[in-house]
């Protein structure tokens, strides 16, 4: 089961803040929640800085890339590689039945 831009409460500098991860994936068998963020404009410096800040906040809230956060990236010169996306899904699906 997945939700698009489902609200996620995080703590930033001691204050509650709402993020909207691109996708929230919920394993209906285990209840495990995985967040998927896609950084689609990494060649834009401000966007990239904001994205790095967001990833740091995830980490500060105990949400780690490769465990509970999936991240994909692209730029104008390096578009999203669907083969890479399939590999990520396969790894997570094999790891703990994500799908």
PyMOL commands that set and color helices and strands:
alter all, ss='L'
color gray80, all
select helices_A, chain A and resi 45-60+82-96
alter helices_A, ss='H'
color red, helices_A
select strands_A, chain A and resi 2-4+7-12+15-20+23-26+33-39+69-73
alter strands_A, ss='S'
color yellow, strands_A
deselect
rebuild
show_as cartoon
